């Protein structure tokens, strides 16, 4: 039996899942770290994800050292990883990650990148191989489903890619982690989604001292 298709993102309380975009080559370039836009992007992104990096599972997965926090946040981070048999992402997310991920990329499963650029598969240590799909989101999902087997497929991001899958009726459920930060501006998750086509059913709520995790099943109106 095929698994579910889902996404899981962190969002600011005012509805932004990422800061205003900066060029992918600038975000992690040593020469650009004093640029005001890059500094603002890094500060906001770090603030948004502040709940995640202290978790024991994340520290182990990214090889950041021993120790770390345990509890509901750690359990959810681990469960999200363990349920995922393959991931799909957009080209911008890949471009940012290619510069930021360690050599042993943190997925440890096949990843299918939706892009217009042809490229041979990119295999990384630890079980992650990036495959570049040039014929659309449905094709990328078909490849991901086949690779995932009975496990779930995660639509990793970014916002535009998630929106395309939502609008196409291809998402079964999603989780939003609400972080206690306010962005004011940035990239909204639901800005370009056809809301009239979606029916949401809240299926789970979990809260820690840091964040609140909300899970929704997605249906059609």
C-alpha positions in Angstrom: 0.0 0.0 0.0 1.4 3.4 -1.0 2.1 5.9 1.8 0.8 9.4 2.2 2.0 12.6 0.5 2.7 15.3 3.1 4.6 18.4 4.0 5.9 19.7 7.3 7.1 23.3 7.7 7.8 25.9 10.4 5.8 29.1 10.2 5.9 32.4 12.0 2.8 33.5 13.9 2.0 36.0 11.2 2.0 33.3 8.5 5.4 33.4 6.9 7.4 30.2 6.2 10.6 32.0 5.0 12.1 35.5 5.0 12.2 37.6 1.9 14.3 35.7 -0.7 17.9 36.6 -1.4 20.0 35.1 -4.2 20.9 31.5 -3.4 24.5 32.3 -4.1 24.5 35.1 -1.6 22.8 33.4 1.4 25.9 31.3 2.3 28.7 33.2 0.6 31.4 34.3 3.0 31.8 37.5 0.9 28.1 38.4 1.3 27.6 37.8 5.1 27.9 41.5 5.8 25.3 42.4 3.2 22.2 43.8 5.1 19.8 41.7 3.1 21.7 38.5 3.8 22.2 39.3 7.4 18.5 39.9 7.8 17.7 36.7 6.0 20.0 34.6 8.2 18.8 36.2 11.4 15.1 35.6 10.5 15.7 32.0 9.3 17.7 31.2 12.5 15.0 32.7 14.7 12.3 30.7 12.9 14.1 27.4 13.2 15.4 28.0 16.7 13.3 25.2 18.1 14.7 22.6 15.8 18.4 22.6 16.1 18.7 21.9 19.9 16.8 18.6 19.4 18.8 15.5 20.0 17.6 13.8 16.8 18.5 16.8 14.7 21.9 17.1 16.3 22.6 13.4 15.6 21.3 13.6 12.0 23.4 16.6 11.2 26.4 15.4 13.2 26.4 18.5 15.4 27.6 16.6 18.5 26.3 14.5 21.3 23.4 15.5 23.6 20.4 17.7 22.9 16.9 18.1 24.0 14.3 15.3 24.2 10.5 15.6 24.4 7.7 16.2 22.0 9.7 18.4 19.6 12.4 15.8 19.4 9.8 13.0 18.9 8.1 14.9 16.1 11.3 15.7 14.3 12.3 12.0 14.5 8.9 10.7 13.4 8.9 13.1 10.4 12.2 11.7 9.3 11.3 8.0 9.9 8.1 8.2 8.0 9.7 9.7 4.9 10.8 7.3 2.2 11.5 9.9 -0.5 11.3 13.7 -0.8 10.4 16.2 -3.5 11.7 19.8 -3.6 11.9 22.8 -5.9 15.0 24.1 -7.6 15.4 27.1 -5.3 15.4 25.0 -2.2 17.9 22.7 -3.8 20.1 25.6 -4.8 20.1 26.9 -1.2 20.7 23.5 0.3 23.5 22.6 -2.1 25.5 25.4 -0.5 24.4 24.8 3.1 24.0 21.0 3.6 26.9 19.1 4.9 28.6 16.5 2.6 26.4 13.9 4.1 23.1 15.6 3.2 20.4 15.1 5.9 17.8 13.2 3.9 19.3 9.7 3.7 16.7 8.8 1.0 16.1 9.7 -2.6 15.2 13.3 -3.3 13.5 14.4 -6.5 14.2 18.0 -7.6 11.6 19.7 -9.8 13.6 21.8 -12.3 13.9 22.8 -15.9 17.7 22.0 -15.9 18.8 18.6 -17.0 21.5 17.1 -14.6 22.8 13.7 -13.8 21.8 12.2 -10.4 24.0 13.6 -7.5 24.8 10.9 -5.0 25.9 12.0 -1.5 27.4 10.0 1.3 24.9 8.5 3.7 22.2 7.4 1.3 20.9 10.7 -0.2 20.8 10.8 -4.0 19.3 13.9 -5.8 17.4 13.2 -9.0 16.5 16.0 -11.3 13.0 15.8 -12.9 12.3 18.1 -15.8 8.8 17.0 -16.7 6.7 18.5 -13.9 5.4 17.9 -10.4 3.3 14.8 -11.2 6.3 13.0 -12.7 8.5 13.9 -9.7 5.8 12.6 -7.4 5.5 9.3 -9.4 9.2 8.8 -9.1 9.1 9.6 -5.4 6.2 7.2 -4.7 8.1 4.4 -6.4 11.2 5.1 -4.5 9.4 5.4 -1.1 7.5 2.1 -1.4 5.2 1.8 1.6 6.7 4.9 3.3 5.5 8.4 2.9 6.6 11.1 0.4 7.5 14.5 1.8 7.1 17.6 -0.2 10.1 19.4 1.3 9.6 22.9 -0.2 9.8 25.6 -0.9 6.6 27.5 -0.7 5.9 27.6 -4.5 6.4 23.9 -4.9 4.1 23.1 -1.9 1.5 25.4 -3.3 1.6 23.6 -6.7 1.1 20.3 -5.0 -1.8 21.6 -2.9 -3.5 23.2 -5.9 -3.2 19.9 -7.8 -4.9 18.0 -5.0 -1.8 15.8 -4.4 -1.3 16.5 -0.7 -2.9 14.1 1.8 -1.9 15.9 5.0 0.4 18.5 6.4 1.9 19.8 9.6 2.7 23.3 10.6 5.0 24.2 13.5 4.0 27.6 14.8 7.0 29.5 16.1 6.6 32.5 18.4 8.2 34.9 16.0 6.8 37.7 13.8 8.3 38.4 10.4 6.1 41.2 9.1 7.2 40.4 5.5 8.5 37.3 3.7 7.2 34.3 1.9 3.7 33.2 2.9 2.8 29.5 2.5 -0.8 30.0 1.4 -0.7 33.2 -0.6 -1.3 31.6 -4.0 -3.3 28.5 -3.0 -6.9 28.2 -4.4 -8.6 28.1 -1.0 -12.0 27.2 -2.5 -10.6 23.8 -3.5 -9.3 22.7 -0.1 -11.1 21.3 2.9 -9.0 20.9 6.0 -9.6 18.7 9.1 -7.4 19.3 12.1 -6.3 15.9 13.3 -3.7 16.6 15.9 -2.3 19.3 18.1 1.0 19.1 20.1 2.6 21.9 22.1 5.9 22.3 23.8 7.4 25.3 25.6 9.0 26.4 22.3 6.4 25.8 19.6 2.9 24.4 18.7 2.6 21.6 16.1 -0.7 21.5 14.1 -1.6 18.6 11.8 -4.3 18.7 9.1 -5.8 16.1 6.8 -6.5 17.6 3.3 -9.7 16.9 1.4 -11.5 18.4 -1.6 -14.5 20.7 -1.5 
